Amino acid sequence: MRLLAKHGADPLFVLHSDYIAEARLQHRTETTTAAMAATGWAGGTPWVQPARAEREALTLEAVKLTAELGVDLNAASPNGRTALDAAKALKYDTVVKFLVEKGAKPGKQGNQEAEQVSPKYPRRRSNSRPESASGFRPDR
């Protein structure tokens, strides 16, 4: 992540996805910040799975970096979950402790109609290219 930021990647980029889930053909809306991704929010399967203790240490390092880079640690997904919720679900006590010390709050589960991710990351209503809170656009 440091290398990406050093070479111009925008740490404030917010991914907004809108899709139909295959399992039940349900409409889904998701939002992911770097802090959410650092806590494993975006899912996916790692190529190599480190031991749990190492995963927690790596997650803590990544979350600390997102905080250092100015990512809103209280940003919530459309269903109201935050990076703190993800860290609690994983039972990563060191990550939970760090997030709480930095002022992170638990989300409000079940809020499917959330209008904003956070005041820092307003929800877009267009099908245009993604844009971060700092105005960075990948097509510019």
N, CA, C and O atoms as a GROMACS GRO file, in nm:
protein
  560
    1MET      N    1   0.082  -0.119   0.000
    1MET     CA    2   0.000   0.000   0.000
    1MET      C    3   0.087   0.125   0.000
    1MET      O    4   0.055   0.223  -0.068
    2ARG      N    5   0.196   0.122   0.076
    2ARG     CA    6   0.287   0.238   0.078
    2ARG      C    7   0.341   0.265  -0.062
    2ARG      O    8   0.348   0.380  -0.105
    3LEU      N    9   0.379   0.160  -0.131
    3LEU     CA   10   0.433   0.174  -0.266
    3LEU      C   11   0.329   0.234  -0.360
    3LEU      O   12   0.361   0.322  -0.440
    4LEU      N   13   0.207   0.187  -0.351
    4LEU     CA   14   0.100   0.242  -0.435
    4LEU      C   15   0.079   0.390  -0.406
    4LEU      O   16   0.068   0.470  -0.499
    5ALA      N   17   0.073   0.427  -0.279
    5ALA     CA   18   0.055   0.568  -0.242
    5ALA      C   19   0.173   0.651  -0.288
    5ALA      O   20   0.156   0.764  -0.335
    6LYS      N   21   0.294   0.597  -0.273
    6LYS     CA   22   0.415   0.669  -0.314
    6LYS      C   23   0.412   0.701  -0.464
    6LYS      O   24   0.463   0.804  -0.508
    7HIS      N   25   0.352   0.611  -0.541
    7HIS     CA   26   0.348   0.629  -0.686
    7HIS      C   27   0.217   0.689  -0.736
    7HIS      O   28   0.184   0.678  -0.854
    8GLY      N   29   0.143   0.753  -0.646
    8GLY     CA   30   0.028   0.831  -0.690
    8GLY      C   31  -0.109   0.769  -0.671
    8GLY      O   32  -0.209   0.834  -0.704
    9ALA      N   33  -0.117   0.648  -0.621
    9ALA     CA   34  -0.250   0.589  -0.597
    9ALA      C   35  -0.320   0.672  -0.490
    9ALA      O   36  -0.258   0.715  -0.393
   10ASP      N   37  -0.447   0.692  -0.507
   10ASP     CA   38  -0.524   0.775  -0.415
   10ASP      C   39  -0.580   0.691  -0.301
   10ASP      O   40  -0.669   0.609  -0.324
   11PRO      N   41  -0.530   0.709  -0.178
   11PRO     CA   42  -0.579   0.630  -0.066
   11PRO      C   43  -0.722   0.664  -0.026
   11PRO      O   44  -0.786   0.589   0.047
   12LEU      N   45  -0.772   0.778  -0.075
   12LEU     CA   46  -0.909   0.818  -0.042
   12LEU      C   47  -1.011   0.766  -0.144
   12LEU      O   48  -1.130   0.797  -0.135
   13PHE      N   49  -0.964   0.688  -0.240
   13PHE     CA   50  -1.054   0.632  -0.340
   13PHE      C   51  -1.158   0.544  -0.271
   13PHE      O   52  -1.126   0.467  -0.180
   14VAL      N   53  -1.281   0.557  -0.314
   14VAL     CA   54  -1.390   0.476  -0.260
   14VAL      C   55  -1.453   0.400  -0.376
   14VAL      O   56  -1.495   0.459  -0.475
   15LEU      N   57  -1.458   0.269  -0.363
   15LEU     CA   58  -1.520   0.186  -0.466
   15LEU      C   59  -1.669   0.174  -0.436
   15LEU      O   60  -1.709   0.128  -0.329
   16HIS      N   61  -1.750   0.214  -0.532
   16HIS     CA   62  -1.896   0.198  -0.523
   16HIS      C   63  -1.935   0.092  -0.626
   16HIS      O   64  -1.910   0.111  -0.745
   17SER      N   65  -1.995  -0.019  -0.583
   17SER     CA   66  -2.039  -0.122  -0.675
   17SER      C   67  -2.189  -0.139  -0.668
   17SER      O   68  -2.252  -0.126  -0.563
   18ASP      N   69  -2.244  -0.168  -0.782
   18ASP     CA   70  -2.388  -0.185  -0.796
   18ASP      C   71  -2.405  -0.304  -0.890
   18ASP      O   72  -2.369  -0.295  -1.007
   19TYR      N   73  -2.460  -0.415  -0.840
   19TYR     CA   74  -2.465  -0.535  -0.923
   19TYR      C   75  -2.579  -0.627  -0.880
   19TYR      O   76  -2.644  -0.605  -0.778
   20ILE      N   77  -2.600  -0.730  -0.960
   20ILE     CA   78  -2.698  -0.833  -0.929
   20ILE      C   79  -2.620  -0.956  -0.881
   20ILE      O   80  -2.538  -1.010  -0.954
   21ALA      N   81  -2.647  -0.999  -0.758
   21ALA     CA   82  -2.579  -1.116  -0.702
   21ALA      C   83  -2.634  -1.241  -0.768
   21ALA      O   84  -2.755  -1.258  -0.780
   22GLU      N   85  -2.546  -1.329  -0.810
   22GLU     CA   86  -2.586  -1.450  -0.882
   22GLU      C   87  -2.668  -1.546  -0.797
   22GLU      O   88  -2.764  -1.605  -0.846
   23ALA      N   89  -2.632  -1.563  -0.672
   23ALA     CA   90  -2.696  -1.666  -0.590
   23ALA      C   91  -2.848  -1.654  -0.587
   23ALA      O   92  -2.918  -1.754  -0.608
   24ARG      N   93  -2.899  -1.536  -0.562
   24ARG     CA   94  -3.044  -1.519  -0.553
   24ARG      C   95  -3.097  -1.411  -0.647
   24ARG      O   96  -3.212  -1.369  -0.636
   25LEU      N   97  -3.014  -1.369  -0.738
   25LEU     CA   98  -3.049  -1.262  -0.832
   25LEU      C   99  -3.101  -1.139  -0.758
   25LEU      O  100  -3.202  -1.079  -0.797
   26GLN      N  101  -3.030  -1.102  -0.652
   26GLN     CA  102  -3.068  -0.985  -0.574
   26GLN      C  103  -2.980  -0.867  -0.613
   26GLN      O  104  -2.861  -0.881  -0.640
   27HIS      N  105  -3.042  -0.749  -0.615
   27HIS     CA  106  -2.968  -0.626  -0.639
   27HIS      C  107  -2.884  -0.595  -0.517
   27HIS      O  108  -2.934  -0.599  -0.404
   28ARG      N  109  -2.756  -0.564  -0.536
   28ARG     CA  110  -2.667  -0.533  -0.425
   28ARG      C  111  -2.592  -0.404  -0.454
   28ARG      O  112  -2.556  -0.375  -0.568
   29THR      N  113  -2.570  -0.329  -0.349
   29THR     CA  114  -2.491  -0.208  -0.356
   29THR      C  115  -2.385  -0.218  -0.248
   29THR      O  116  -2.417  -0.245  -0.132
   30GLU      N  117  -2.260  -0.197  -0.285
   30GLU     CA  118  -2.153  -0.205  -0.188
   30GLU      C  119  -2.062  -0.084  -0.202
   30GLU      O  120  -2.052  -0.022  -0.308
   31THR      N  121  -1.996  -0.051  -0.093
   31THR     CA  122  -1.902   0.058  -0.088
   31THR      C  123  -1.782   0.010  -0.010
   31THR      O  124  -1.796  -0.049   0.097
   32THR      N  125  -1.662   0.036  -0.062
   32THR     CA  126  -1.542  -0.010   0.007
   32THR      C  127  -1.436   0.099   0.006
   32THR      O  128  -1.400   0.151  -0.099
   33THR      N  129  -1.385   0.133   0.125
   33THR     CA  130  -1.272   0.225   0.139
   33THR      C  131  -1.146   0.141   0.161
   33THR      O  132  -1.154   0.020   0.180
   34ALA      N  133  -1.031   0.207   0.160
   34ALA     CA  134  -0.905   0.136   0.186
   34ALA      C  135  -0.905   0.074   0.326
   34ALA      O  136  -0.851  -0.035   0.344
   35ALA      N  137  -0.965   0.142   0.424
   35ALA     CA  138  -0.969   0.087   0.560
   35ALA      C  139  -1.056  -0.038   0.565
   35ALA      O  140  -1.022  -0.135   0.633
   36MET      N  141  -1.168  -0.035   0.494
   36MET     CA  142  -1.254  -0.153   0.489
   36MET      C  143  -1.182  -0.269   0.421
   36MET      O  144  -1.187  -0.383   0.469
   37ALA      N  145  -1.114  -0.240   0.310
   37ALA     CA  146  -1.040  -0.344   0.239
   37ALA      C  147  -0.927  -0.400   0.326
   37ALA      O  148  -0.899  -0.520   0.324
   38ALA      N  149  -0.862  -0.312   0.403
   38ALA     CA  150  -0.752  -0.356   0.490
   38ALA      C  151  -0.800  -0.456   0.596
   38ALA      O  152  -0.724  -0.542   0.639
   39THR      N  153  -0.925  -0.445   0.637
   39THR     CA  154  -0.979  -0.538   0.736
   39THR      C  155  -1.043  -0.661   0.671
   39THR      O  156  -1.108  -0.741   0.738
   40GLY      N  157  -1.025  -0.675   0.541
   40GLY     CA  158  -1.078  -0.791   0.472
   40GLY      C  159  -1.221  -0.776   0.427
   40GLY      O  160  -1.285  -0.873   0.386
   41TRP      N  161  -1.272  -0.654   0.434
   41TRP     CA  162  -1.411  -0.626   0.400
   41TRP      C  163  -1.448  -0.672   0.261
   41TRP      O  164  -1.557  -0.726   0.240
   42ALA      N  165  -1.359  -0.652   0.164
   42ALA     CA  166  -1.392  -0.680   0.025
   42ALA      C  167  -1.394  -0.829  -0.007
   42ALA      O  168  -1.435  -0.868  -0.116
   43GLY      N  169  -1.351  -0.910   0.087
   43GLY     CA  170  -1.354  -1.054   0.065
   43GLY      C  171  -1.242  -1.099  -0.025
   43GLY      O  172  -1.133  -1.041  -0.024
   44GLY      N  173  -1.267  -1.201  -0.102
   44GLY     CA  174  -1.165  -1.255  -0.189
   44GLY      C  175  -1.090  -1.368  -0.120
   44GLY      O  176  -1.104  -1.389   0.000
   45THR      N  177  -1.012  -1.438  -0.197
   45THR     CA  178  -0.934  -1.549  -0.145
   45THR      C  179  -0.787  -1.521  -0.169
   45THR      O  180  -0.745  -1.501  -0.283
   46PRO      N  181  -0.707  -1.518  -0.062
   46PRO     CA  182  -0.564  -1.492  -0.081
   46PRO      C  183  -0.495  -1.609  -0.151
   46PRO      O  184  -0.536  -1.724  -0.138
   47TRP      N  185  -0.389  -1.578  -0.225
   47TRP     CA  186  -0.312  -1.683  -0.290
   47TRP      C  187  -0.245  -1.769  -0.186
   47TRP      O  188  -0.240  -1.892  -0.199
   48VAL      N  189  -0.192  -1.705  -0.084
   48VAL     CA  190  -0.125  -1.776   0.026
   48VAL      C  191  -0.188  -1.725   0.154
   48VAL      O  192  -0.194  -1.604   0.178
   49GLN      N  193  -0.233  -1.816   0.236
   49GLN     CA  194  -0.299  -1.777   0.361
   49GLN      C  195  -0.198  -1.783   0.475
   49GLN      O  196  -0.159  -1.892   0.518
   50PRO      N  197  -0.154  -1.665   0.525
   50PRO     CA  198  -0.062  -1.668   0.640
   50PRO      C  199  -0.134  -1.718   0.765
   50PRO      O  200  -0.257  -1.724   0.769
   51ALA      N  201  -0.057  -1.752   0.866
   51ALA     CA  202  -0.114  -1.794   0.994
   51ALA      C  203  -0.199  -1.681   1.051
   51ALA      O  204  -0.176  -1.564   1.020
   52ARG      N  205  -0.296  -1.715   1.134
   52ARG     CA  206  -0.389  -1.616   1.188
   52ARG      C  207  -0.318  -1.500   1.258
   52ARG      O  208  -0.352  -1.384   1.235
   53ALA      N  209  -0.219  -1.530   1.342
   53ALA     CA  210  -0.147  -1.424   1.413
   53ALA      C  211  -0.078  -1.330   1.315
   53ALA      O  212  -0.075  -1.209   1.338
   54GLU      N  213  -0.024  -1.384   1.208
   54GLU     CA  214   0.040  -1.301   1.107
   54GLU      C  215  -0.064  -1.218   1.031
   54GLU      O  216  -0.039  -1.102   1.000
   55ARG      N  217  -0.179  -1.277   1.002
   55ARG     CA  218  -0.286  -1.202   0.934
   55ARG      C  219  -0.328  -1.083   1.018
   55ARG      O  220  -0.348  -0.973   0.966
   56GLU      N  221  -0.343  -1.105   1.150
   56GLU     CA  222  -0.383  -0.995   1.237
   56GLU      C  223  -0.278  -0.885   1.237
   56GLU      O  224  -0.312  -0.766   1.231
   57ALA      N  225  -0.151  -0.922   1.244
   57ALA     CA  226  -0.042  -0.823   1.244
   57ALA      C  227  -0.039  -0.746   1.111
   57ALA      O  228  -0.020  -0.624   1.110
   58LEU      N  229  -0.057  -0.817   1.001
   58LEU     CA  230  -0.059  -0.751   0.869
   58LEU      C  231  -0.180  -0.659   0.855
   58LEU      O  232  -0.170  -0.550   0.798
   59THR      N  233  -0.294  -0.703   0.908
   59THR     CA  234  -0.414  -0.621   0.904
   59THR      C  235  -0.394  -0.495   0.986
   59THR      O  236  -0.431  -0.386   0.942
   60LEU      N  237  -0.335  -0.508   1.104
   60LEU     CA  238  -0.309  -0.391   1.188
   60LEU      C  239  -0.217  -0.293   1.116
   60LEU      O  240  -0.242  -0.172   1.117
   61GLU      N  241  -0.111  -0.344   1.053
   61GLU     CA  242  -0.019  -0.257   0.979
   61GLU      C  243  -0.092  -0.183   0.867
   61GLU      O  244  -0.071  -0.064   0.848
   62ALA      N  245  -0.178  -0.254   0.794
   62ALA     CA  246  -0.251  -0.192   0.684
   62ALA      C  247  -0.351  -0.088   0.734
   62ALA      O  248  -0.365   0.019   0.674
   63VAL      N  249  -0.420  -0.118   0.843
   63VAL     CA  250  -0.518  -0.023   0.899
   63VAL      C  251  -0.446   0.102   0.951
   63VAL      O  252  -0.494   0.213   0.933
   64LYS      N  253  -0.332   0.082   1.015
   64LYS     CA  254  -0.253   0.198   1.062
   64LYS      C  255  -0.213   0.287   0.945
   64LYS      O  256  -0.218   0.410   0.955
   65LEU      N  257  -0.174   0.225   0.834
   65LEU     CA  258  -0.136   0.302   0.716
   65LEU      C  259  -0.256   0.379   0.661
   65LEU      O  260  -0.242   0.495   0.623
   66THR      N  261  -0.372   0.316   0.655
   66THR     CA  262  -0.489   0.388   0.604
   66THR      C  263  -0.521   0.509   0.692
   66THR      O  264  -0.558   0.614   0.642
   67ALA      N  265  -0.506   0.494   0.823
   67ALA     CA  266  -0.529   0.606   0.915
   67ALA      C  267  -0.427   0.716   0.890
   67ALA      O  268  -0.461   0.835   0.885
   68GLU      N  269  -0.302   0.676   0.873
   68GLU     CA  270  -0.194   0.772   0.846
   68GLU      C  271  -0.218   0.849   0.717
   68GLU      O  272  -0.186   0.968   0.708
   69LEU      N  273  -0.277   0.782   0.618
   69LEU     CA  274  -0.302   0.845   0.488
   69LEU      C  275  -0.432   0.924   0.484
   69LEU      O  276  -0.466   0.983   0.381
   70GLY      N  277  -0.505   0.928   0.595
   70GLY     CA  278  -0.624   1.012   0.604
   70GLY      C  279  -0.755   0.948   0.567
   70GLY      O  280  -0.854   1.018   0.547
   71VAL      N  281  -0.760   0.816   0.558
   71VAL     CA  282  -0.885   0.748   0.524
   71VAL      C  283  -0.981   0.760   0.643
   71VAL      O  284  -0.941   0.746   0.758
   72ASP      N  285  -1.108   0.784   0.613
   72ASP     CA  286  -1.212   0.796   0.716
   72ASP      C  287  -1.238   0.658   0.775
   72ASP      O  288  -1.292   0.570   0.708
   73LEU      N  289  -1.200   0.640   0.900
   73LEU     CA  290  -1.216   0.509   0.965
   73LEU      C  291  -1.360   0.481   1.005
   73LEU      O  292  -1.392   0.369   1.043
   74ASN      N  293  -1.447   0.582   0.997
   74ASN     CA  294  -1.588   0.563   1.031
   74ASN      C  295  -1.678   0.552   0.909
   74ASN      O  296  -1.800   0.548   0.922
   75ALA      N  297  -1.619   0.547   0.791
   75ALA     CA  298  -1.700   0.531   0.671
   75ALA      C  299  -1.777   0.400   0.681
   75ALA      O  300  -1.725   0.299   0.728
   76ALA      N  301  -1.901   0.403   0.637
   76ALA     CA  302  -1.988   0.285   0.646
   76ALA      C  303  -2.034   0.240   0.508
   76ALA      O  304  -2.050   0.320   0.416
   77SER      N  305  -2.055   0.111   0.498
   77SER     CA  306  -2.110   0.054   0.375
   77SER      C  307  -2.259   0.087   0.368
   77SER      O  308  -2.315   0.135   0.467
   78PRO      N  309  -2.324   0.062   0.254
   78PRO     CA  310  -2.468   0.088   0.246
   78PRO      C  311  -2.550   0.014   0.352
   78PRO      O  312  -2.658   0.060   0.388
   79ASN      N  313  -2.500  -0.100   0.401
   79ASN     CA  314  -2.575  -0.170   0.505
   79ASN      C  315  -2.532  -0.127   0.645
   79ASN      O  316  -2.575  -0.186   0.744
   80GLY      N  317  -2.447  -0.024   0.654
   80GLY     CA  318  -2.413   0.036   0.781
   80GLY      C  319  -2.291  -0.019   0.850
   80GLY      O  320  -2.261   0.025   0.962
   81ARG      N  321  -2.219  -0.113   0.791
   81ARG     CA  322  -2.101  -0.172   0.856
   81ARG      C  323  -1.976  -0.090   0.831
   81ARG      O  324  -1.961  -0.027   0.726
   82THR      N  325  -1.885  -0.092   0.929
   82THR     CA  326  -1.761  -0.016   0.922
   82THR      C  327  -1.640  -0.109   0.932
   82THR      O  328  -1.655  -0.229   0.954
   83ALA      N  329  -1.522  -0.052   0.917
   83ALA     CA  330  -1.398  -0.129   0.934
   83ALA      C  331  -1.392  -0.188   1.075
   83ALA      O  332  -1.343  -0.300   1.094
   84LEU      N  333  -1.440  -0.113   1.174
   84LEU     CA  334  -1.441  -0.164   1.312
   84LEU      C  335  -1.528  -0.289   1.323
   84LEU      O  336  -1.492  -0.384   1.392
   85ASP      N  337  -1.641  -0.289   1.256
   85ASP     CA  338  -1.728  -0.408   1.256
   85ASP      C  339  -1.656  -0.528   1.196
   85ASP      O  340  -1.667  -0.640   1.247
   86ALA      N  341  -1.582  -0.506   1.087
   86ALA     CA  342  -1.510  -0.616   1.023
   86ALA      C  343  -1.400  -0.669   1.115
   86ALA      O  344  -1.382  -0.790   1.126
   87ALA      N  345  -1.327  -0.579   1.182
   87ALA     CA  346  -1.221  -0.620   1.274
   87ALA      C  347  -1.279  -0.699   1.392
   87ALA      O  348  -1.220  -0.797   1.437
   88LYS      N  349  -1.394  -0.655   1.441
   88LYS     CA  350  -1.460  -0.728   1.550
   88LYS      C  351  -1.504  -0.866   1.504
   88LYS      O  352  -1.489  -0.964   1.578
   89ALA      N  353  -1.558  -0.875   1.383
   89ALA     CA  354  -1.605  -1.004   1.330
   89ALA      C  355  -1.488  -1.102   1.316
   89ALA      O  356  -1.504  -1.222   1.336
   90LEU      N  357  -1.371  -1.050   1.280
   90LEU     CA  358  -1.253  -1.134   1.266
   90LEU      C  359  -1.187  -1.165   1.401
   90LEU      O  360  -1.097  -1.248   1.410
   91LYS      N  361  -1.233  -1.096   1.505
   91LYS     CA  362  -1.176  -1.109   1.640
   91LYS      C  363  -1.029  -1.072   1.643
   91LYS      O  364  -0.948  -1.136   1.709
   92TYR      N  365  -0.995  -0.965   1.569
   92TYR     CA  366  -0.860  -0.910   1.568
   92TYR      C  367  -0.853  -0.801   1.675
   92TYR      O  368  -0.874  -0.683   1.647
   93ASP      N  369  -0.825  -0.843   1.796
   93ASP     CA  370  -0.828  -0.751   1.911
   93ASP      C  371  -0.735  -0.632   1.895
   93ASP      O  372  -0.771  -0.521   1.934
   94THR      N  373  -0.616  -0.653   1.839
   94THR     CA  374  -0.522  -0.541   1.824
   94THR      C  375  -0.575  -0.438   1.725
   94THR      O  376  -0.555  -0.318   1.743
   95VAL      N  377  -0.642  -0.485   1.621
   95VAL     CA  378  -0.698  -0.394   1.521
   95VAL      C  379  -0.817  -0.319   1.581
   95VAL      O  380  -0.832  -0.199   1.562
   96VAL      N  381  -0.902  -0.391   1.653
   96VAL     CA  382  -1.017  -0.328   1.720
   96VAL      C  383  -0.967  -0.220   1.815
   96VAL      O  384  -1.019  -0.108   1.814
   97LYS      N  385  -0.868  -0.253   1.896
   97LYS     CA  386  -0.813  -0.156   1.993
   97LYS      C  387  -0.760  -0.032   1.921
   97LYS      O  388  -0.787   0.080   1.964
   98PHE      N  389  -0.683  -0.051   1.813
   98PHE     CA  390  -0.629   0.062   1.738
   98PHE      C  391  -0.741   0.149   1.682
   98PHE      O  392  -0.739   0.271   1.696
   99LEU      N  393  -0.840   0.086   1.618
   99LEU     CA  394  -0.950   0.162   1.559
   99LEU      C  395  -1.026   0.242   1.664
   99LEU      O  396  -1.059   0.358   1.643
  100VAL      N  397  -1.054   0.180   1.778
  100VAL     CA  398  -1.126   0.249   1.886
  100VAL      C  399  -1.042   0.367   1.936
  100VAL      O  400  -1.096   0.475   1.960
  101GLU      N  401  -0.911   0.345   1.953
  101GLU     CA  402  -0.823   0.454   1.997
  101GLU      C  403  -0.823   0.570   1.899
  101GLU      O  404  -0.805   0.686   1.938
  102LYS      N  405  -0.843   0.541   1.771
  102LYS     CA  406  -0.848   0.644   1.668
  102LYS      C  407  -0.988   0.704   1.651
  102LYS      O  408  -1.010   0.786   1.562
  103GLY      N  409  -1.082   0.662   1.734
  103GLY     CA  410  -1.216   0.719   1.731
  103GLY      C  411  -1.316   0.647   1.643
  103GLY      O  412  -1.425   0.699   1.618
  104ALA      N  413  -1.281   0.530   1.594
  104ALA     CA  414  -1.373   0.454   1.509
  104ALA      C  415  -1.494   0.410   1.590
  104ALA      O  416  -1.483   0.374   1.707
  105LYS      N  417  -1.609   0.414   1.527
  105LYS     CA  418  -1.736   0.376   1.590
  105LYS      C  419  -1.793   0.255   1.516
  105LYS      O  420  -1.770   0.239   1.397
  106PRO      N  421  -1.867   0.172   1.586
  106PRO     CA  422  -1.935   0.062   1.517
  106PRO      C  423  -2.044   0.116   1.426
  106PRO      O  424  -2.099   0.224   1.451
  107GLY      N  425  -2.074   0.042   1.322
  107GLY     CA  426  -2.176   0.086   1.228
  107GLY      C  427  -2.316   0.057   1.278
  107GLY      O  428  -2.337   0.004   1.388
  108LYS      N  429  -2.411   0.092   1.194
  108LYS     CA  430  -2.552   0.069   1.223
  108LYS      C  431  -2.600  -0.038   1.125
  108LYS      O  432  -2.640  -0.006   1.013
  109GLN      N  433  -2.596  -0.164   1.166
  109GLN     CA  434  -2.632  -0.275   1.078
  109GLN      C  435  -2.777  -0.264   1.031
  109GLN      O  436  -2.866  -0.217   1.102
  110GLY      N  437  -2.794  -0.308   0.906
  110GLY     CA  438  -2.929  -0.315   0.851
  110GLY      C  439  -2.975  -0.187   0.784
  110GLY      O  440  -3.090  -0.180   0.741
  111ASN      N  441  -2.891  -0.086   0.773
  111ASN     CA  442  -2.930   0.040   0.710
  111ASN      C  443  -2.908   0.032   0.560
  111ASN      O  444  -2.814   0.091   0.507
  112GLN      N  445  -2.995  -0.042   0.490
  112GLN     CA  446  -2.980  -0.064   0.347
  112GLN      C  447  -2.997   0.063   0.264
  112GLN      O  448  -2.949   0.070   0.151
  113GLU      N  449  -3.064   0.162   0.317
  113GLU     CA  450  -3.093   0.283   0.240
  113GLU      C  451  -2.999   0.398   0.276
  113GLU      O  452  -3.036   0.515   0.259
  114ALA      N  453  -2.881   0.368   0.324
  114ALA     CA  454  -2.787   0.475   0.363
  114ALA      C  455  -2.761   0.568   0.244
  114ALA      O  456  -2.730   0.521   0.134
  115GLU      N  457  -2.775   0.695   0.266
  115GLU     CA  458  -2.755   0.793   0.159
  115GLU      C  459  -2.608   0.825   0.138
  115GLU      O  460  -2.568   0.862   0.028
  116GLN      N  461  -2.527   0.812   0.242
  116GLN     CA  462  -2.387   0.846   0.229
  116GLN      C  463  -2.302   0.741   0.297
  116GLN      O  464  -2.346   0.675   0.392
  117VAL      N  465  -2.182   0.726   0.248
  117VAL     CA  466  -2.085   0.641   0.313
  117VAL      C  467  -2.039   0.714   0.437
  117VAL      O  468  -2.032   0.656   0.545
  118SER      N  469  -2.009   0.839   0.423
  118SER     CA  470  -1.973   0.928   0.533
  118SER      C  471  -1.976   1.068   0.474
  118SER      O  472  -1.981   1.082   0.352
  119PRO      N  473  -1.973   1.172   0.556
  119PRO     CA  474  -1.970   1.307   0.500
  119PRO      C  475  -1.848   1.328   0.411
  119PRO      O  476  -1.852   1.408   0.318
  120LYS      N  477  -1.740   1.256   0.439
  120LYS     CA  478  -1.617   1.270   0.362
  120LYS      C  479  -1.629   1.201   0.225
  120LYS      O  480  -1.563   1.242   0.130
  121TYR      N  481  -1.711   1.096   0.215
  121TYR     CA  482  -1.725   1.019   0.093
  121TYR      C  483  -1.871   1.014   0.051
  121TYR      O  484  -1.937   0.912   0.073
  122PRO      N  485  -1.924   1.118  -0.010
  122PRO     CA  486  -2.066   1.114  -0.048
  122PRO      C  487  -2.093   1.009  -0.154
  122PRO      O  488  -2.009   0.980  -0.239
  123ARG      N  489  -2.212   0.951  -0.146
  123ARG     CA  490  -2.252   0.848  -0.241
  123ARG      C  491  -2.289   0.914  -0.373
  123ARG      O  492  -2.367   1.009  -0.377
  124ARG      N  493  -2.230   0.862  -0.480
  124ARG     CA  494  -2.259   0.914  -0.613
  124ARG      C  495  -2.388   0.852  -0.666
  124ARG      O  496  -2.423   0.741  -0.628
  125ARG      N  497  -2.456   0.923  -0.752
  125ARG     CA  498  -2.581   0.870  -0.809
  125ARG      C  499  -2.573   0.857  -0.960
  125ARG      O  500  -2.677   0.849  -1.026
  126SER      N  501  -2.455   0.854  -1.015
  126SER     CA  502  -2.444   0.845  -1.160
  126SER      C  503  -2.368   0.718  -1.197
  126SER      O  504  -2.311   0.650  -1.112
  127ASN      N  505  -2.367   0.689  -1.325
  127ASN     CA  506  -2.293   0.574  -1.375
  127ASN      C  507  -2.157   0.617  -1.428
  127ASN      O  508  -2.094   0.544  -1.505
  128SER      N  509  -2.110   0.734  -1.388
  128SER     CA  510  -1.983   0.784  -1.436
  128SER      C  511  -1.868   0.706  -1.374
  128SER      O  512  -1.888   0.623  -1.286
  129ARG      N  513  -1.747   0.735  -1.422
  129ARG     CA  514  -1.627   0.669  -1.370
  129ARG      C  515  -1.612   0.698  -1.221
  129ARG      O  516  -1.656   0.803  -1.175
  130PRO      N  517  -1.552   0.608  -1.145
  130PRO     CA  518  -1.534   0.630  -1.002
  130PRO      C  519  -1.446   0.751  -0.975
  130PRO      O  520  -1.357   0.784  -1.053
  131GLU      N  521  -1.471   0.816  -0.864
  131GLU     CA  522  -1.392   0.931  -0.824
  131GLU      C  523  -1.373   0.925  -0.674
  131GLU      O  524  -1.464   0.888  -0.600
  132SER      N  525  -1.255   0.962  -0.629
  132SER     CA  526  -1.229   0.957  -0.486
  132SER      C  527  -1.273   1.086  -0.421
  132SER      O  528  -1.310   1.181  -0.489
  133ALA      N  529  -1.269   1.088  -0.289
  133ALA     CA  530  -1.306   1.207  -0.213
  133ALA      C  531  -1.213   1.324  -0.246
  133ALA      O  532  -1.252   1.440  -0.232
  134SER      N  533  -1.090   1.295  -0.291
  134SER     CA  534  -0.996   1.403  -0.321
  134SER      C  535  -1.009   1.450  -0.465
  134SER      O  536  -0.938   1.542  -0.506
  135GLY      N  537  -1.099   1.390  -0.544
  135GLY     CA  538  -1.120   1.432  -0.682
  135GLY      C  539  -1.040   1.353  -0.782
  135GLY      O  540  -1.054   1.378  -0.902
  136PHE      N  541  -0.958   1.258  -0.739
  136PHE     CA  542  -0.879   1.177  -0.830
  136PHE      C  543  -0.969   1.090  -0.915
  136PHE      O  544  -1.060   1.026  -0.863
  137ARG      N  545  -0.946   1.089  -1.046
  137ARG     CA  546  -1.021   1.001  -1.136
  137ARG      C  547  -0.922   0.923  -1.218
  137ARG      O  548  -0.827   0.981  -1.271
  138PRO      N  549  -0.941   0.793  -1.231
  138PRO     CA  550  -0.845   0.711  -1.304
  138PRO      C  551  -0.837   0.743  -1.453
  138PRO      O  552  -0.738   0.710  -1.517
  139ASP      N  553  -0.938   0.808  -1.509
  139ASP     CA  554  -0.938   0.838  -1.652
  139ASP      C  555  -0.879   0.974  -1.684
  139ASP      O  556  -0.882   1.016  -1.800
  140ARG      N  557  -0.825   1.046  -1.587
  140ARG     CA  558  -0.766   1.177  -1.613
  140ARG      C  559  -0.620   1.167  -1.633
  140ARG      O  560  -0.553   1.268  -1.656
   0.00000   0.00000   0.00000
